[in-house]
């Protein structure tokens, strides 16, 4: 019976620590743009499978009023250094829902987040505001 309690305690501790480590490995960011944005903050990422969960909305430029169209945005990871490994995301709708971009297994490096749009926001008077989290 004592062995069973020790094993159960160990399993609970490992589950707790695993969840805690996952939380610390996450990297958050926010964005607001009408044209492409080149990130400045570097995120140190490991040699792991990587995704980015993001949510954004399309607004009328410099207001909090929703636009009558839905823009699209793409989140890319650009590596630092000589070889500069970069990973391109897929275009997501800025529709208020959470979307996941999958990069696969990436190389260990420091990356900046670059965000672009193919929605021609400026002529339409639009702006995309959102947030994201890189998860490994």
MIDOSE-1310 file (N, C-alpha, C; in nm, 2 decimals, decimal comma, always signed):
residues 136
xxxx	+0,08/-0,12/+0,00/+0,00/+0,00/+0,00/+0,09/+0,13/+0,00; +0,20/+0,13/+0,07/+0,29/+0,24/+0,08/+0,35/+0,27/-0,06; +0,39/+0,16/-0,13/+0,44/+0,17/-0,26/+0,34/+0,24/-0,36; +0,22/+0,20/-0,35/+0,11/+0,26/-0,43/+0,10/+0,41/-0,40
xxxx	+0,10/+0,45/-0,28/+0,09/+0,59/-0,24/+0,21/+0,67/-0,30; +0,33/+0,61/-0,29/+0,45/+0,68/-0,34/+0,44/+0,69/-0,49; +0,39/+0,59/-0,56/+0,38/+0,60/-0,71/+0,28/+0,70/-0,75; +0,17/+0,70/-0,68/+0,06/+0,80/-0,71/+0,11/+0,94/-0,68
xxxx	+0,18/+0,96/-0,58/+0,24/+1,09/-0,55/+0,33/+1,14/-0,65; +0,42/+1,04/-0,70/+0,52/+1,07/-0,80/+0,45/+1,11/-0,93; +0,34/+1,04/-0,97/+0,27/+1,06/-1,09/+0,20/+1,20/-1,09; +0,14/+1,23/-0,98/+0,08/+1,36/-0,96/+0,18/+1,48/-0,97
xxxx	+0,30/+1,46/-0,91/+0,40/+1,56/-0,92/+0,45/+1,58/-1,06; +0,47/+1,47/-1,13/+0,52/+1,48/-1,27/+0,42/+1,55/-1,36; +0,29/+1,52/-1,34/+0,18/+1,58/-1,42/+0,18/+1,73/-1,39; +0,20/+1,77/-1,26/+0,20/+1,91/-1,23/+0,32/+1,98/-1,29
xxxx	+0,44/+1,92/-1,27/+0,56/+1,98/-1,33/+0,55/+1,99/-1,48; +0,50/+1,89/-1,54/+0,48/+1,89/-1,69/+0,40/+2,01/-1,74; +0,29/+2,03/-1,67/+0,20/+2,14/-1,70/+0,27/+2,27/-1,68; +0,34/+2,28/-1,57/+0,41/+2,41/-1,54/+0,52/+2,44/-1,64
xxxx	+0,59/+2,34/-1,68/+0,70/+2,36/-1,78/+0,64/+2,40/-1,92; +0,53/+2,35/-1,95/+0,46/+2,39/-2,08/+0,42/+2,53/-2,07; +0,37/+2,58/-1,96/+0,33/+2,72/-1,94/+0,45/+2,81/-1,96; +0,57/+2,78/-1,90/+0,68/+2,86/-1,92/+0,74/+2,86/-2,06
xxxx	+0,72/+2,76/-2,14/+0,77/+2,75/-2,27/+0,69/+2,84/-2,37; +0,58/+2,89/-2,33/+0,49/+2,97/-2,42/+0,54/+3,11/-2,43; +0,52/+3,17/-2,55/+0,57/+3,31/-2,57/+0,45/+3,38/-2,63; +0,41/+3,49/-2,56/+0,29/+3,57/-2,60/+0,34/+3,70/-2,68
xxxx	+0,25/+3,75/-2,76/+0,27/+3,87/-2,83/+0,14/+3,93/-2,88; +0,14/+4,06/-2,91/+0,02/+4,13/-2,96/+0,06/+4,20/-3,09; -0,04/+4,23/-3,17/-0,01/+4,30/-3,29/-0,13/+4,39/-3,34; -0,09/+4,50/-3,41/-0,19/+4,59/-3,46/-0,13/+4,65/-3,59
xxxx	-0,18/+4,63/-3,70/-0,12/+4,68/-3,82/-0,21/+4,70/-3,94; -0,17/+4,78/-4,03/-0,24/+4,80/-4,16/-0,16/+4,75/-4,28; -0,03/+4,73/-4,25/+0,07/+4,68/-4,35/+0,15/+4,58/-4,28; +0,25/+4,52/-4,35/+0,33/+4,42/-4,28/+0,41/+4,47/-4,16
xxxx	+0,43/+4,38/-4,07/+0,50/+4,42/-3,95/+0,62/+4,33/-3,93; +0,74/+4,39/-3,91/+0,86/+4,31/-3,89/+0,89/+4,32/-3,74; +0,89/+4,20/-3,67/+0,91/+4,20/-3,53/+1,04/+4,24/-3,48; +1,05/+4,29/-3,36/+1,18/+4,34/-3,30/+1,22/+4,25/-3,18
xxxx	+1,12/+4,19/-3,11/+1,15/+4,11/-2,99/+1,19/+3,97/-3,03; +1,30/+3,92/-2,98/+1,34/+3,79/-3,01/+1,28/+3,69/-2,91; +1,24/+3,57/-2,96/+1,19/+3,46/-2,88/+1,29/+3,35/-2,89; +1,34/+3,30/-2,78/+1,43/+3,19/-2,78/+1,35/+3,06/-2,78
xxxx	+1,36/+2,99/-2,89/+1,28/+2,87/-2,91/+1,37/+2,74/-2,92; +1,32/+2,63/-2,87/+1,39/+2,51/-2,87/+1,37/+2,43/-3,00; +1,45/+2,32/-3,01/+1,44/+2,23/-3,13/+1,32/+2,14/-3,10; +1,20/+2,19/-3,13/+1,07/+2,12/-3,09/+0,96/+2,15/-3,20
xxxx	+0,86/+2,07/-3,19/+0,74/+2,09/-3,27/+0,68/+2,22/-3,22; +0,65/+2,31/-3,31/+0,60/+2,45/-3,27/+0,47/+2,49/-3,34; +0,39/+2,55/-3,27/+0,26/+2,60/-3,32/+0,24/+2,75/-3,27; +0,15/+2,82/-3,34/+0,12/+2,95/-3,29/-0,03/+2,96/-3,29
xxxx	-0,09/+2,99/-3,17/-0,23/+3,01/-3,16/-0,25/+3,16/-3,16; -0,34/+3,21/-3,25/-0,37/+3,35/-3,26/-0,51/+3,38/-3,28; -0,55/+3,50/-3,24/-0,69/+3,55/-3,25/-0,67/+3,70/-3,29; -0,75/+3,74/-3,40/-0,75/+3,88/-3,44/-0,88/+3,92/-3,50
xxxx	-0,90/+4,05/-3,50/-1,02/+4,10/-3,56/-0,98/+4,21/-3,66; -1,08/+4,24/-3,75/-1,05/+4,34/-3,85/-1,13/+4,47/-3,81; -1,07/+4,58/-3,80/-1,13/+4,71/-3,76/-1,11/+4,81/-3,87; -1,19/+4,92/-3,86/-1,17/+5,04/-3,93/-1,04/+5,10/-3,88
xxxx	-0,96/+5,16/-3,96/-0,83/+5,21/-3,92/-0,84/+5,31/-3,80; -0,76/+5,29/-3,70/-0,75/+5,38/-3,58/-0,88/+5,40/-3,51; -0,97/+5,30/-3,51/-1,09/+5,30/-3,43/-1,11/+5,16/-3,37; -1,21/+5,15/-3,29/-1,25/+5,02/-3,23/-1,38/+4,97/-3,30
xxxx	-1,41/+5,02/-3,41/-1,53/+4,98/-3,49/-1,49/+4,87/-3,59; -1,56/+4,76/-3,58/-1,54/+4,65/-3,67/-1,56/+4,69/-3,82; -1,47/+4,64/-3,91/-1,48/+4,66/-4,05/-1,59/+4,57/-4,11; -1,65/+4,61/-4,22/-1,75/+4,53/-4,29/-1,69/+4,42/-4,37
xxxx	-1,56/+4,40/-4,36/-1,49/+4,29/-4,43/-1,40/+4,22/-4,34; -1,36/+4,10/-4,37/-1,27/+4,02/-4,28/-1,13/+4,02/-4,35; -1,03/+4,07/-4,29/-0,90/+4,06/-4,34/-0,83/+3,93/-4,31; -0,72/+3,91/-4,37/-0,64/+3,79/-4,34/-0,50/+3,83/-4,30
xxxx	-0,44/+3,75/-4,22/-0,30/+3,77/-4,17/-0,22/+3,64/-4,17; -0,09/+3,66/-4,17/+0,00/+3,54/-4,17/+0,11/+3,57/-4,07; +0,14/+3,47/-3,98/+0,25/+3,49/-3,88/+0,36/+3,40/-3,92; +0,48/+3,46/-3,95/+0,60/+3,39/-3,98/+0,70/+3,40/-3,87
xxxx	+0,79/+3,30/-3,86/+0,90/+3,31/-3,76/+1,03/+3,33/-3,84; +1,10/+3,43/-3,81/+1,23/+3,46/-3,88/+1,34/+3,44/-3,79; +1,43/+3,35/-3,82/+1,55/+3,32/-3,74/+1,66/+3,42/-3,74; +1,74/+3,43/-3,64/+1,85/+3,52/-3,63/+1,98/+3,44/-3,66
xxxx	+2,08/+3,51/-3,70/+2,21/+3,45/-3,72/+2,24/+3,42/-3,87; +2,36/+3,36/-3,89/+2,41/+3,34/-4,03/+2,32/+3,25/-4,12; +2,27/+3,14/-4,07/+2,18/+3,05/-4,15/+2,04/+3,10/-4,15; +2,00/+3,17/-4,05/+1,86/+3,23/-4,05/+1,75/+3,14/-4,09
xxxx	+1,73/+3,03/-4,02/+1,62/+2,94/-4,05/+1,48/+3,02/-4,03; +1,40/+3,02/-4,12/+1,27/+3,09/-4,11/+1,16/+2,99/-4,14; +1,04/+3,01/-4,09/+0,92/+2,93/-4,10/+0,80/+3,01/-4,14; +0,74/+2,98/-4,25/+0,63/+3,06/-4,29/+0,50/+3,00/-4,24
xxxx	+0,41/+3,09/-4,20/+0,27/+3,04/-4,16/+0,18/+3,04/-4,27; +0,05/+3,01/-4,24/-0,05/+3,01/-4,34/-0,14/+3,13/-4,31; -0,21/+3,18/-4,41/-0,30/+3,29/-4,39/-0,43/+3,25/-4,31; -0,46/+3,33/-4,21/-0,57/+3,31/-4,12/-0,67/+3,43/-4,13
xxxx	-0,80/+3,40/-4,11/-0,90/+3,51/-4,11/-0,89/+3,59/-3,98; -0,90/+3,72/-3,99/-0,90/+3,81/-3,87/-1,05/+3,82/-3,84; -1,11/+3,71/-3,79/-1,25/+3,70/-3,77/-1,30/+3,68/-3,62; -1,20/+3,70/-3,53/-1,23/+3,69/-3,39/-1,22/+3,55/-3,33
xxxx	-1,19/+3,45/-3,41/-1,18/+3,32/-3,37/-1,03/+3,28/-3,35; -1,00/+3,18/-3,26/-0,87/+3,13/-3,24/-0,83/+3,04/-3,36; -0,71/+3,07/-3,42/-0,66/+2,99/-3,53/-0,52/+2,94/-3,49; -0,49/+2,82/-3,54/-0,36/+2,76/-3,51/-0,28/+2,75/-3,64
xxxx	-0,15/+2,80/-3,63/-0,06/+2,78/-3,74/+0,05/+2,68/-3,69; +0,07/+2,58/-3,78/+0,16/+2,47/-3,74/+0,29/+2,49/-3,83; +0,41/+2,50/-3,76/+0,53/+2,51/-3,82/+0,61/+2,38/-3,83; +0,57/+2,28/-3,76/+0,64/+2,15/-3,75/+0,75/+2,17/-3,66
xxxx	+0,85/+2,08/-3,67/+0,97/+2,08/-3,58/+1,06/+2,19/-3,63; +1,10/+2,29/-3,55/+1,19/+2,40/-3,59/+1,32/+2,38/-3,52; +1,42/+2,45/-3,58/+1,56/+2,45/-3,52/+1,57/+2,54/-3,40; +1,65/+2,50/-3,31/+1,68/+2,59/-3,19/+1,74/+2,72/-3,24
xxxx	+1,68/+2,83/-3,20/+1,73/+2,96/-3,24/+1,65/+3,07/-3,17; +1,69/+3,19/-3,20/+1,61/+3,31/-3,15/+1,53/+3,36/-3,28; +1,40/+3,37/-3,26/+1,32/+3,41/-3,38/+1,24/+3,54/-3,35; +1,22/+3,62/-3,45/+1,12/+3,73/-3,44/+0,99/+3,69/-3,51
xxxx	+0,89/+3,75/-3,47/+0,75/+3,72/-3,53/+0,73/+3,83/-3,63; +0,71/+3,79/-3,76/+0,67/+3,88/-3,86/+0,53/+3,86/-3,90; +0,45/+3,96/-3,92/+0,31/+3,94/-3,95/+0,28/+4,02/-4,08; +0,21/+3,96/-4,17/+0,17/+4,02/-4,30/+0,03/+4,00/-4,33
xxxx	-0,02/+4,07/-4,43/-0,16/+4,05/-4,48/-0,16/+4,05/-4,63; -0,26/+3,98/-4,68/-0,28/+3,98/-4,83/-0,41/+4,04/-4,86; -0,47/+4,12/-4,76/-0,61/+4,17/-4,77/-0,62/+4,31/-4,82; -0,51/+4,38/-4,86/-0,51/+4,51/-4,91/-0,59/+4,60/-4,81
xxxx	-0,54/+4,60/-4,69/-0,61/+4,67/-4,58/-0,61/+4,83/-4,60; -0,50/+4,88/-4,64/-0,49/+5,03/-4,65/-0,60/+5,09/-4,74; -0,61/+5,04/-4,87/-0,71/+5,10/-4,95/-0,86/+5,09/-4,90; -0,88/+4,98/-4,82/-1,01/+4,96/-4,76/-1,03/+5,03/-4,63
xxxx	-0,92/+5,10/-4,58/-0,93/+5,17/-4,45/-0,93/+5,07/-4,33; -0,87/+4,95/-4,35/-0,88/+4,85/-4,24/-0,75/+4,84/-4,16; -0,76/+4,77/-4,05/-0,65/+4,75/-3,96/-0,68/+4,62/-3,89; -0,58/+4,53/-3,87/-0,60/+4,41/-3,80/-0,53/+4,42/-3,66
xxxx	-0,61/+4,38/-3,56/-0,56/+4,39/-3,42/-0,57/+4,25/-3,36; -0,47/+4,20/-3,30/-0,48/+4,06/-3,24/-0,37/+4,03/-3,14; -0,37/+3,90/-3,11/-0,27/+3,85/-3,01/-0,24/+3,71/-3,05; -0,12/+3,66/-3,01/-0,08/+3,53/-3,04/+0,01/+3,47/-2,93
xxxx	+0,03/+3,34/-2,94/+0,11/+3,27/-2,84/+0,18/+3,16/-2,92; +0,32/+3,16/-2,91/+0,40/+3,05/-2,97/+0,40/+2,94/-2,86; +0,37/+2,82/-2,90/+0,37/+2,71/-2,81/+0,46/+2,60/-2,86; +0,54/+2,55/-2,77/+0,63/+2,44/-2,80/+0,60/+2,33/-2,70
